[in-house]
């Protein structure tokens, strides 16, 4: 018989378990299970990345379908032609154009004015020489006598009464015109009559000054011909900085307004004032609101003389290089329909106060836009918004992922060691 080879198979024994490993294994398993949940939360956060406002794409896409106070929003690219149209339609008419320079009006007589009238006769004085208060002009050959009449007030009908002349029209006449009328009516009654008429008290030719001045007043006009700045000085001047003041002149149904600084710099706008003009001096601290990816989010005041887009960008310290979309600069405005082109105006739906909601889009990636920005006007209550660049939103998302996974990864690494 041959030898038999017998193999003995012993059962394996389970290695002893170290109970100290269970917590570590448990934590590692928890971390692996948490990772998919964390990823899902981070991906969902992509749609809710913190932002200071809508993206440029969202504004252009959604704004035309949005209504403000019942009016559709128009999105308009800022170009040279658009800027020229805005400036042409929003240009303020000057005082010289609306009111005219006028003339010295203080010498024109009005109702309530008081006149001093003196009548002279050449010798021998036949009519006035022996009556009233007289004075004499003496030459080498003759003596002329003058008679000063009692002061005459122009009545509510615009008339005065002169002895031997009767009632004559004074309202709207100059003293010289009244003197000629008196002299002509005395021809044949007095010996070579001459009359001198002088305005004693001005009750009709006044300008009312109100508003943000040192002292509101009624300022009388004289033959000197007071102008806007003369009357303003008579009221004690303005109480606020000159570049924040607007002068409004109301003359009958005409109303004209100009920044005070413009009146000071342009002598043609320092026009003569007329009787019953009302000059209102207004303190107008204009402002616009700046929001988004810019150096300064704030309400920015500016002068009554106006502000351009280029100046506005300078006052907000420009765009933030790390965040801003240079193609996504927007100006939100309730615009006057006259500013829009005819086609857009025909389809525009206006707000109850007659305005059209407009978003002006500015592309600062185009170098030519910087020339346009030097003319494009910023209006009171405009909102200047700069959207985030797409890459800036992506970077925010990456930061969210990084800040979410870094603690998990660090924990998992520590567990493997």
Residue, then its C-alpha position, 0 to 999 in steps of 0.5 A: x500500500x502506498x502512503x496516504x497524504x492527509x491534509x488537516x484543515x483547521x477552521x479560521x479564527x476571527x481576529x480579535x476586534x478592537x472596540x476602539x476602531x468602531x467610532x472611527x469607522x462610524x464617523x468615516x461612514x457618516x462622512x461618506x454618506x454626508x458627501x452626496x447630501x452636501x453636494x446636492x445642497x451646494x448645487x441647489x445653492x447655485x441658484x441662490x448665490x448672494x447678489x446685489x441685484x439682477x444680472x445683466x441678462x435677467x434685466x434685458x430678458x425680463x424687463x420688457x415683460x414686466x410692468x411698473x404702475x401699469x406701464x411696460x418697461x423699455x430697455x434702450x441702449x445708450x448711444x450717441x443718437x439716443x443721448x442727443x435726443x434726450x438732450x434735445x427734448x429735455x433742454x431748458x428754455x432760457x430766460x432770454x428765450x422765454x421772457x426776453x430781455x425786456x426794458x427798464x420798466x420802472x419808469x412806466x406808470x401804473x395804478x396806485x402810483x403817485x406823481x408830482x406834476x409841475x407846469x411852466x409858462x413863459x412870461x407873461x404867465x396867463x394861466x398858472x402864474x398867480x395860482x398855487x405854489x410857484x417857482x421862477x426861472x429867470x433869464x436876462x430877458x424874461x422870467x418863467x413861472x412854474x406851478x407845482x400841483x398837488x401830488x396825483x395818485x393814479x386811480x383804479x381806472x388808470x387816470x389822473x386829473x389835471x386842472x384845465x386839462x381834465x382826466x388823462x390816461x396815466x396807466x401804462x404811460x411813461x412820465x414823459x408821455x404824460x408830460x407831453x399830453x398835458x402840454x399839448x392840451x394846454x396849448x391855447x390856454x397857457x402861454x407856451x406851456x411845458x410840463x414836468x412829471x415825476x414818479x414819487x412813489x411806485x405802487x404798481x411796478x413791483x416784483x415779488x421775491x419768495x423762496x429760499x432767500x434771506x428775506x421774502x419781499x416786494x421789490x419796487x422797480x425803478x427807471x434803472x431797470x432792475x434785473x434778476x440778480x439786482x432783485x435777488x440782492x435786494x432780498x438779501x441773497x440766497x441761504x443755500x449754496x449757489x450751485x444748488x439753487x434754481x430761479x423760477x420766474x412766473x410772468x402771467x401764464x409763462x413760467x421759466x426756470x434756470x439754475x442760479x449758477x447759469x444766470x450768474x455765468x451767462x449775462x444774457x439770462x440776467x434779464x429785466x424783470x417786469x411788474x407783477x413778476x414772481x421770482x421763486x428761489x428754490x433749493x433743489x438738492x438733486x440726487x441719484x441712487x447708486x447700487x450694485x457692483x460699484x465702489x460706493x452704494x449710496x444716495x449721491x447728491x448733485x447740483x442743480x446745474x446737472x450731472x453727466x453719467x461720466x461724472x456720476x461714475x466718478x462720484x461712486x468711485x467707479x466699478x468694482x474690478x472684481x465684481x462688475x460687468x462692464x456691459x451691465x451698467x443700467x440707468x433706471x428712470x421714469x422718462x418723459x415720452x417726448x424723449x423716446x423715438x416716435x416708434x417706441x412712443x407709439x407703443x409705450x404704455x405710460x404710468x398715471x403721471x404720464x411717464x414711461x419706465x425706461x432702463x438705459x443700458x450702458x456698455x462700458x466695454x465699448x471705448x466710444x461709450x466713454x465719450x457718450x457718457x460725458x453728455x448723457x444726463x443723470x436726472x433727479x431720482x435716477x437709479x444707477x445699477x451695475x450688475x455682477x459679471x457672470x464670472x463673479x457669480x461663478x466665483x461665489x458659487x465656487x466659494x460656496x462649494x469650497x467652504x462647504x466641502x473643505x470641512x468634510x474633506x479635512x475630516x475624512x483625511x483626518x479619519x484615514x490617518 
